[in-house]
Amino acid sequence: MTRHTNTTRREGRGHGRAAAIAGVIIAMAFGTGLYVQAGGGLTVGNVPATAPVTHGPMRGGSPVYPEQDIPLRFNHGQHLGLGLACARCHTKIGESDKAADFNFPTGAVCDSCHGPQHPRPATEPARCGQCHTRVSENRVTATLRAPKANLHFSHKKHLAAGASCQSCHGDMSKVRMATVLQLPSEASCLSCHDGRKASSRCATCHPADTNGKLATRSFSDRVMPALVPRGKSSWGAAHDLAFVEDHRGIAKANPGLCAQCHTETFCTDCHAGAVRPMRIHAADYMTTHALDARANTQDCQSCHRMQSDCLACHQRLGMGDGPDAKFGVGSSLRFHPAGWEGPPDSPQSHAFAAQRNIATCASCHTEDSCLACHATTGAAMPGLNVSPHGPGFAASMRCSALAARNHRVCLKCHEPGDPRNECL
């Protein structure tokens, strides 16, 4: 029994050492290097906070961070353990305004502490192998290759806004050789780019096409994997296997998020009846759609045409046959309060709403609704001669600018030959 117990203990210790060695091999295989504490102590079991990153190293690189080749030996933990600040080595970081800037320490910066090597005096022995891993006959045979990230990024602006190196790159005191794992992750970026502290528009950082949509593939390398939302940090829009079933709720809750990559035709390619039904709303949506339309929680015009869909449906349901039908607003179910069609200085005046967003008015009203009041009186223009312009409009620069741009619009209300049809 004792011999069996001792054997078990020895096997347990053997398995423990094997697991530790396997952990080191796995870490090295994924390019993370061996982690060190400040001062150089090797710690395999303690995974630093910078390890779980969305866009880690992958075959051929990633859509955001291309493949790197860093043939160097370096220990961030030891340098930080000496009390060195990040800017002591990364000397140009404070003025860096682009992701393409070369912000790695130069040889001259290293020489300030490690002795002259770049260039090396004739009396100084070569110590290339101290930092460079690919050396032959005291000559470096491979240089650092770190293609620029596919991002718009400014260290200068982030530092001016109060960001620190640790807030984006994590705790570098536990990292030996930095790789793409220490570059900012989507989760760390979104902690500030939430629409309040900083813009939540994806094209703020990611490259976009001329139409404003995100370039989901690199302009220079079309073989790269496509840029798609991953992980829990993507505002719930992670494009995983369940997204096909879940995307309706996400698209309804945040249509602007989808619109940063997709055009309307991307939706209608499926929701055109052939692949998926055109109906994307709940079965009883007709009874509640007015709430979404008033609150503008989603862009109805992405699928519906206001003049043909909204107005035609309201007219078929008898919402345009009330006592004010001649103005195109008649209905037993009134949308506007009493006095809505009164003069501009009256309470609840429609003029304020029309000037703010005339497209909203056009969802129910045609030009005849406006001309019934605003057109000049006459045989051709049976209006009420109510001017929508303020005092002195004919002598203003705005009158001249509008007339010069398209004078035919003026003829919508003014008869030909009307003296008020010309700017003073």
Helices and strands as residue ranges (DSSP letters): H 2-29, H 76-81, H 86-89, G 93-95, H 107-114, G 128-130, E 135-136, E 139-140, H 155-160, H 165-169, G 172-174, G 180-182, H 186-190, G 202-204, H 243-253, H 255-259, H 264-268, G 285-287, H 289-295, G 300-302, I 306-310, H 311-316, G 325-327, H 350-356, H 358-361, H 367-374, G 393-395, H 397-405, G 407-412, G 419-421
